[in-house]
């Protein structure tokens, strides 16, 4: 079941991704052993900037001849192995041996695998990070924000429409861990098409709000334009689903 969820998520994950400002080194941990190098404009799934480093994951193709099969679903990638995108173009190269999580056979030559590691903050284009753009929108807003004002943002960062019921509407982006079951990374909450709240995992500097709460590994904020009745209705209708999602 876990592998099935990973496969389904990976079919769309690279469309919800950040871009490498490269060439970029990817390491075992912050300032750790160099694992592989990625070319400029390679799509990755990136966590928030933590102490100047991003944890990243990505789906790639590597030749079977360039890997050693390990127990379970793992492979050991050989040094100097070329790393390819799903479309077949080379996007990087292995710098040492490292583990990859195997998913399925592309053909008799390549396997689709997930690779991961840490890269320095300067190796991710800032404007490809959803939270960076969202912070800019919030900081520059001089009034109410509605769904229409977010349409370019949703298209750029490939947000997906979520709940749509009784006047509530949500758009969300999922998190960076391609191996675990996908989770919401950021969710924008609208009521009657007006922004009333945001749920988020990564840091946002939200200055003015009516209510802020913890829900699982997330923060959820509601703005002053959300009445107590609207907030309570959202909680009653959707909190159980949100809590069960992770």
Secondary structure as UniProt FT lines:
FT   HELIX           2..13
FT   HELIX           14..16
FT   STRAND          18..20
FT   STRAND          24..27
FT   TURN            30..31
FT   STRAND          34..38
FT   TURN            40..41
FT   STRAND          43..46
FT   TURN            51..52
FT   STRAND          53..63
FT   HELIX           64..66
FT   STRAND          67..69
FT   TURN            72..73
FT   STRAND          74..77
FT   TURN            79..80
FT   STRAND          82..84
FT   TURN            86..87
FT   STRAND          90..94
FT   STRAND          98..105
FT   STRAND          110..120
FT   HELIX           121..123
FT   HELIX           126..128
FT   HELIX           130..140
FT   HELIX           147..157
FT   STRAND          160..165
FT   TURN            166..167
FT   STRAND          168..174
FT   STRAND          184..191
FT   TURN            192..193
FT   STRAND          194..200
FT   STRAND          211..215
FT   TURN            216..217
FT   STRAND          218..222
FT   TURN            224..225
FT   HELIX           228..244
//
